[in-house]
Amino acid sequence: MACLGTGKIVVSPGGRATTAKTHLWSLNGGDGLVLRGDAAGCRFLASMHYRIIPTDPEKYDVQEGRWRVTTSAYLYEFRTPDNAKLWAMHWHPAGRSHATFPHLHLYTVRPDGHFPTPRQSLESAVHLCIGMGGGAAERPVVHRARRVRGDSPAVLVLVRGPLTADRWPVTPGPAAARQDAGGQPGVHLASPQPAPLRLCRAGGRVGRRPIP
């Protein structure tokens, strides 16, 4: 994530070792980070609720540790230099909103829309920021969202260019994709002629395992 800008993960009290409670981490204490590169001046915000739980030996290798971290909610958000929201990835299953499923907001396409997606990792949000011009560049990549617990995968094709709605057309997802209360289909982002994308070389990975 350092390739995007200057950032620090701030955790709530006890968030590094205390079990049996929900913790929160946030990027720069909730302020997010200001991007470098072609998207200089844009801001990326990220936060996550999580719990530290015992490792289930039937699902995971206990040789890697007797404890693991599981996500219970997340928020990833991209804002333009004038603080306008461009897109956001949300999952808040215990929230008051009807959209308790993982979803994507495309504010320049449909401001009140909740487009269903598989659960997204911090890495996928960082990659999308890079695809929109954030950070230094090194090698072309195309990232696809992983299949999560049998959900139909969404595909994010990362492209560079102006931050406008016509650069991010919305197309229907697979027929089996989940729908929200308003009947909206799952979506993926695509560009008919994606420009070359380059990814900075970051030191190490964020996390050791995919989100369960």
C-alpha positions in Angstrom: 0.0 0.0 0.0 3.0 2.3 0.4 3.1 2.6 -3.4 -0.1 4.7 -3.2 1.0 7.2 -0.6 2.0 7.7 3.0 -0.2 5.5 5.2 -0.4 3.8 8.6 -2.8 1.2 9.9 -4.3 2.4 13.2 -6.0 -0.3 15.3 -8.4 0.1 18.2 -7.3 -0.7 21.8 -6.5 -4.4 22.1 -6.8 -4.9 18.4 -3.5 -6.8 18.1 -4.1 -9.6 20.6 -7.5 -9.4 22.5 -10.0 -12.1 21.5 -13.7 -12.4 21.9 -14.5 -8.9 20.8 -14.7 -6.9 17.5 -11.9 -4.6 16.7 -11.4 -1.8 14.1 -8.5 -0.8 12.0 -8.4 2.3 9.8 -6.0 3.9 7.4 -4.3 6.9 9.0 -6.9 6.9 11.8 -9.8 7.4 9.4 -8.3 10.2 7.3 -7.2 7.9 4.5 -4.2 8.7 2.4 -3.6 11.1 -0.5 -2.6 9.4 -3.7 0.5 9.9 -5.7 1.0 9.4 -9.5 -1.6 10.3 -12.1 -4.3 10.4 -9.4 -2.3 12.8 -7.3 -4.6 14.7 -4.9 -7.3 12.0 -4.8 -7.9 10.3 -1.5 -8.3 6.6 -0.6 -10.0 5.7 2.7 -10.1 2.2 4.2 -11.3 0.7 7.5 -12.3 -2.8 8.6 -14.0 -4.5 11.6 -12.5 -7.8 12.5 -12.2 -10.4 15.2 -9.4 -12.7 16.4 -10.6 -16.2 16.6 -9.2 -19.7 17.2 -8.0 -21.5 14.0 -10.4 -24.3 12.9 -8.2 -27.3 12.2 -10.8 -28.7 9.7 -10.5 -25.6 7.5 -7.0 -24.2 8.1 -3.5 -25.4 8.8 -2.9 -24.9 12.6 0.8 -25.1 11.8 0.5 -21.5 10.6 -0.9 -20.4 13.9 -3.5 -21.2 16.5 -5.3 -17.9 15.9 -6.6 -16.2 12.8 -8.3 -12.9 11.9 -11.8 -12.9 10.3 -13.5 -9.8 8.8 -16.9 -8.7 9.9 -17.3 -5.5 7.9 -15.3 -3.2 5.7 -15.3 0.2 3.9 -13.0 1.2 1.0 -13.6 4.5 -0.7 -12.1 6.6 -3.4 -12.5 10.4 -3.5 -11.5 13.0 -6.0 -9.3 16.0 -5.1 -12.5 18.1 -4.4 -13.7 15.4 -1.9 -16.4 14.0 -4.2 -17.0 10.3 -3.8 -16.2 8.3 -7.0 -16.6 4.7 -5.9 -16.8 2.7 -2.7 -16.7 -1.0 -1.7 -18.9 -1.7 1.4 -19.9 -4.6 3.5 -21.8 -4.0 6.7 -24.0 -7.0 7.5 -25.0 -5.7 10.9 -25.8 -2.2 9.6 -29.2 -0.5 9.4 -29.1 -0.3 5.6 -31.0 -2.9 3.6 -27.8 -3.6 1.7 -26.2 -6.0 4.2 -24.5 -7.9 1.3 -21.1 -6.9 -0.1 -21.6 -4.2 -2.6 -20.1 -1.6 -4.8 -21.1 2.1 -5.1 -20.6 3.9 -8.4 -21.6 7.4 -7.5 -21.1 8.9 -11.0 -23.3 6.2 -12.5 -26.1 5.7 -10.0 -25.6 7.6 -6.7 -28.0 5.5 -4.7 -27.1 2.2 -6.3 -25.9 -0.9 -4.4 -24.3 -3.2 -6.9 -23.7 -6.7 -5.4 -20.2 -8.1 -5.5 -18.2 -11.0 -3.8 -16.5 -9.9 -0.6 -13.5 -7.7 -1.5 -10.1 -7.6 0.2 -8.0 -4.5 0.9 -5.7 -5.7 -1.9 -8.4 -5.5 -4.5 -9.3 -1.9 -3.4 -5.6 -1.0 -3.6 -5.3 -2.5 -7.1 -8.3 -0.5 -8.2 -6.7 2.7 -6.9 -3.5 1.8 -8.9 -5.6 1.1 -12.0 -7.1 4.6 -11.7 -3.6 6.2 -11.7 -2.5 6.0 -8.1 1.1 5.2 -7.2 4.2 4.5 -9.3 4.1 1.9 -12.1 6.1 -1.1 -13.0 4.3 -4.0 -14.8 1.0 -4.6 -16.6 -1.6 -6.5 -14.6 -5.2 -7.5 -14.8 -6.9 -8.5 -11.6 -10.0 -10.7 -11.2 -12.0 -11.0 -8.1 -11.8 -14.5 -6.4 -14.7 -16.8 -6.0 -15.8 -16.5 -2.4 -18.0 -19.2 -0.7 -19.7 -20.1 -4.0 -20.7 -16.6 -5.0 -20.5 -15.8 -8.7 -17.2 -13.9 -9.2 -17.2 -10.3 -10.3 -14.5 -9.2 -12.7 -12.7 -5.9 -12.2 -10.7 -4.8 -15.3 -8.5 -2.0 -14.2 -7.9 0.8 -16.6 -6.2 4.2 -16.6 -7.7 7.5 -17.8 -9.9 10.4 -16.7 -12.1 9.8 -13.7 -15.3 9.9 -15.6 -18.4 7.7 -15.7 -17.9 6.7 -19.3 -14.5 5.2 -18.4 -16.3 2.8 -16.1 -19.4 1.4 -17.9 -21.5 -1.0 -15.9 -22.5 -4.4 -17.4 -24.7 -7.1 -15.9 -23.0 -9.8 -13.9 -23.7 -13.6 -14.2 -27.3 -14.6 -14.0 -26.8 -16.3 -10.7 -25.3 -13.2 -9.1 -27.0 -11.9 -5.9 -29.5 -9.1 -6.1 -30.4 -6.5 -3.6 -33.8 -5.6 -2.3 -34.4 -3.4 -5.4 -33.6 -6.3 -7.7 -30.3 -4.9 -9.0 -28.1 -7.5 -10.7 -24.5 -8.1 -9.9 -22.0 -6.1 -11.9 -18.5 -6.0 -13.1 -16.5 -3.0 -14.3 -15.1 -3.1 -17.8 -13.5 -1.1 -20.5 -13.7 -2.0 -24.1 -10.1 -1.0 -24.8 -8.2 -0.9 -21.6 -5.0 1.1 -21.6 -1.8 -0.6 -20.3 -1.8 -0.7 -16.5 1.4 -0.9 -14.4 1.7 -2.0 -10.8 4.3 -0.8 -8.4 6.5 -3.3 -6.6 5.3 -3.3 -2.9 7.4 -4.9 -0.2 5.4 -7.9 1.1 1.7 -8.8 1.1 -1.2 -7.5 3.0 -2.3 -10.4 5.2 -1.4 -14.1 4.9 -4.6 -15.7 3.9 -7.7 -14.8 1.7 -10.7 -13.6 3.6 -12.8 -16.7 4.5 
